[in-house]
Amino acid sequence: HWLPVQGYAPISEGLGPWFVHLLLPTVALGLGFIAFIARVTRASMLEVLSEDYMRTAAAKGASSYAMLFHHALKNAGVPILTVIGISFAYLIGGVVLTETVFNIPGIGRLVVDAISNRDYPIIQSVLILTSGLYVLINLMVDLAYTLIDPRIRY
């Protein structure tokens, strides 16, 4: 059988065992964020669906697909995208705990080991790396606003 009894399956053992061993940490890390994003999506869509232009589109005979995806989702997308961008900071922080609990070698475990060994250059470099990644993600989210909402374009 290709599933080891304990430990982490490196990718060198094949894509199947590696994927199976990353399934539970992925679910543990992302499940709460999925629920939060779903709540924000629901609230934002309900707010947009109660607007006057949605009633006008329905009165003009627009299909429910066109109303939901062309009108409502584009206007509700900005808060949803904001929450997704902010969630990346929590995901980056949660990786430290998740990799430690599931014994996965990665940046999170590297930070924990560096803190326990008082290896300050590694701590600083990982901090700079994750901070730069978060700034890059926020930049991408800000640029994506212009794709979603035409009112934000210059």
Secondary structure as GFF3:
##gff-version 3
##sequence-region A 1 154
A	DSSP	three_ten_helix	11	13	.	.	.	ID=ss1
A	DSSP	alpha_helix	15	49	.	.	.	ID=ss2
A	DSSP	alpha_helix	52	59	.	.	.	ID=ss3
A	DSSP	alpha_helix	64	65	.	.	.	ID=ss4
A	DSSP	pi_helix	66	72	.	.	.	ID=ss5
A	DSSP	alpha_helix	73	101	.	.	.	ID=ss6
A	DSSP	alpha_helix	107	117	.	.	.	ID=ss7
A	DSSP	alpha_helix	120	148	.	.	.	ID=ss8
A	DSSP	three_ten_helix	150	152	.	.	.	ID=ss9
###
